[in-house]
Amino acid sequence: MPAHDPATELKTVRQSIAHAAVLATRKPEYVTLIAVSKTQQPDAILPLLAAGQRDFGENRVQEAEAKWPALRADYPDTVLHLIGQLQSNKAEDAVTLFDAIHSVDRPSLVAALGKAMDKTGKRPACFIQVNIGEEDQKGGCAIGDLPALLAAANDAGLPVAGLMAIPPADTEAAPYFALLAKLARESGLAGLSMGMSSDFETAVMIGATHVRVGSALFGARS
Ligand SMILES: *Cc1c(COP(=O)(O)O)cnc(C)c1O
């Protein structure tokens, strides 16, 4: 067996999600595991599809356009999530390909997505990305700008499902997850896209509805 057999890792990650959910008296089926397949080739993705995994995350529109139409032909019930930063001029491509967009973070992108949805008639679920650690270089809207951005998204007809965040690296993530959960509660939003390979169990215990897990499934990215 190869060092990283994605189908075996999938089982382990699913068990860890279920364990964390039960500890938090949550139902495991309310947590969607997004397998982050960015940089992975179809031969790495296919074993997960064969094992029943259907939600996948990509961070670049062009890479996803190159990989997924062929895979989806065989697995039409695949659910594709865009988790990386999105340029406004790619909004229509993104809306056409993806079922959910987790990186809505500024008014200009909200406007572009609204236009693209009206034009294509496709309305992928949207998560507003929050710069939860208030880091200079990070994507995501400032916490103080969230109410205005949510209002703009509603005005533009975006189906807002929840909030997404990437906590600062190399720190305890739990306080940031808790803050994102609080912001979602205050905004009346049910969706919480948070938690990656190193901290998805913590995220599940704090209420994540979507965890985005890459290297724990596929091995380290080169
Ligand atoms: C790459 C990526 C992930 C997955 O990271 P891992 O540490 O490999 O699990 C999750 N979310 C976002 C936004 C990413 O870009």
The ligand as an ORCA input file, in Angstrom:
! r2SCAN-3c Opt
* xyz 0 1
  C      -5.335     24.331      1.083
  C      -6.502     24.798      1.878
  C      -7.106     23.957      2.823
  C      -6.606     22.565      3.159
  O      -5.429     22.660      3.895
  P      -4.772     21.340      4.563
  O      -3.930     21.901      5.652
  O      -3.998     20.675      3.488
  O      -5.872     20.522      5.076
  C      -8.227     24.435      3.487
  N      -8.726     25.669      3.242
  C      -8.156     26.511      2.354
  C      -8.768     27.842      2.138
  C      -7.029     26.102      1.647
  O      -6.482     26.949      0.764
*
